[in-house]
Amino acid sequence: MPAGTAGFSRGFRAARGEFLTWTSVDNRLAPDFLEEMVSCLRRRPDWDMVYANLDIIGEDGRPLIQSPWYRDYQRPPGSEHIHLPEDPSELNVWPNNYVGGAFLYRDRVAWLIGDYSSLRFTTEDYDYWMRVNALLNLRHADFLKPVYEYRFHRQSLTHRDEELRITEGRKFLMVFDDFRRNFSLGPVTWIVETDSSGDSGSELSRQLGQQIQGAGHNLLPKMAFSPESLPRLWFPSVSVRITEHPGTDGSPPPGFPGNTLKVLLTTRVGDLPAAMNAEWDLCLAVRPHGPLPRLERPYQGWLGVDDIRQVFTAVDIRVRSQQLAAIEAEIAQAAKPSPLKLTVIICTHRRSRSLPKAIESAARQTLPLEDYEVLVVNNDPAENYPETIVEEMRRNWFRIFPEHIRLIRCLTPGLSHARNAGISEARGGIITFFDDDAIALPDCLEKVLQAFEQ
């Protein structure tokens, strides 16, 4: 398998096993490693991943005695036996990758979490364990004996820690993971449709709707979802189609942006198709009977779930993981020059009477209109009047630069969410906010720009 994260991801995308692991060429698995680890996960059906204790060995393959590595975890002290922490709750809090090399996880982890990050060289494993620990169930194995031998030598990554700045890189990973966990606390926008003619599809839709609303997420009808005015990255969305008759030629409903997770959910009892339209991101089967066919597209399906709670959990984890991977990739891109000098963001919520004057004051600035844009963020999904106002303002004040006024719809209530939605779509090098019930003085933007230039 090719080295690095690309090799990991390529291998697991092709894998057909129920349980997954990987190892390095310089380490050794105990003869009963797989037996012990698989038995552990089978004893604990609610656990998604386990890690186990290990021994450390030297270049010659002999036990490494009195090693400085994980000195506090040596049992007994000074021995080669490493007893790793049994509580993973601090894995995402302190920069200490104590999962080690002895681990095993269910295939559903890869289906829901996705690939190893190609942007995390030397910390790609730690990054993955943190993602599992935040969204799934990571546990120390329910046995204590070591089942793995980790070799120390001059070319091992552990030995080259200072040269490769691995420990230093973990600090930056911790910062991003803090954002990642905060992001996962926010709501997801769901659109659930059914083409089922029976009662089972309607009942599934009702139960799923209860799960969605009970978790504080947004459940919208298709007609209320306007993808052209939604923030591109920061607000995850899901389209779920419930059907009793999944067909190989059936495609997701049109009108959703590329970053919307498209899910097919079936209650079919009989055999499932061995091929599905590649536009479906995830195909789920509720209470399947017998083995499920593996679709050609990696991580597409079929994935079996026992009940509607598992449907909600699986989709929620998958859409957040997909969205966070896109955000991480964009952050890693080289900074590009901003096409405009300044962006004015006006967040509005049921202030249709005062909003036109606020926008007009932003348009009548002494700063040339070619240098800035105005983003109006509508924070009330049920209110369509801001769209009419923006179109009127575009005709009256932005005729020469019509693209310099835009409407953004933030489906998640709250001023912070609305501001983040505007920031995510801003094209100006400087961002400022106007209230939707205030009137800015004509030289406001010019003074803001002067302050930054000075």
Secondary structure, DSSP 8 states (H G I E B T S, - for coil): --SHHHHHHHHHHH---SEE----TT-EE-TTHHHHHHHHHHH-TT--EEE--EEEE-TTSSB--S-STTGGGBSSTTSSEE---S-GGGTTTSS---S-S-EEEEHHHHHHH-S--TT-TTTHHHHHHHHHHHHS-EEE-S--S--EEEE--TTSTTTTHHHHTHHHHHHHHHHHHHHHHHHTTS--EEEEEE---SHHHHHHHHHHHHHHHHTT-EE--GGG--GGGS-SSSS-EEEEEEESS--TT----SS--TTSEEEEEE---S---S---TT-SEEEEES--S-----SSTT-S-EEESSHHHHHHHHHHHHHHHHHHHHHHHHHS-----SEEEEEEEEESS-TTTHHHHHHHHHT-SS-GGGEEEEEEE--TT--HHHHHHHHHHHHH-SSSGGGEEEEE--S-SHHHHHHHHHHH--EEEEEEEETT----TTHHHHHHHHHH-
